Amino acid sequence: MRVGIGYDVHPLVAGRRLVLGGVRIEHDRGLDGYSDADVLTHAVIDALLGAAGLGDIGTHFPSDDPEFKGASSLRMLERSVAMIVDAGYRVVNVDCVVIAQEPRIHPHLAAMSSNLAHRLGIVEVNVKGKSPEGLGSRLRRWPPSTRFDPTGPSGASRHLPMNGEEQSRVTGH
Ligand SMILES: [Zn+2]
């Protein structure tokens, strides 16, 4: 069994839709990025690719690829799952944490889990929500090297206001 960790962060800006785990959430701002900037799905993709030893999201889905401009990140997830299966692995379970100061994402967690599980072809997807308790604005002033403790997933609580982190397990068959 192999385990991967994914992490991602996107800025929250005006004039963008907010999409997390493929769920459109009504909010006055959204995440900025080349695709739909679905930070949760991006972190899941990175964890899956990492667990399988297949690099990262930027390698397979470069941000200048016109196919993915404004695209649903769930499509990238489907492609990633196909790569993992081709490599002889299958996804066993996925556990995620979304850290967001705003909006409240708790009402949407079940829908996010369902979307991801559907694309992954598994039922064991768990999405959790955490608030940084107002610490996000302080974190933005920190130098990048202090934002993340790479020694383990416990570093998640030190991340920027809107991000996704998850662990996944893949196993050969
Ligand atoms: Zn991203």
Boltz pocket constraint, residues with backbone or C-beta under 6 A from the ligand:
constraints:
  - pocket:
      binder: B
      contacts: [[A, 8], [A, 9], [A, 10], [A, 33], [A, 37], [A, 38], [A, 39], [A, 42]]
      max_distance: 6.0
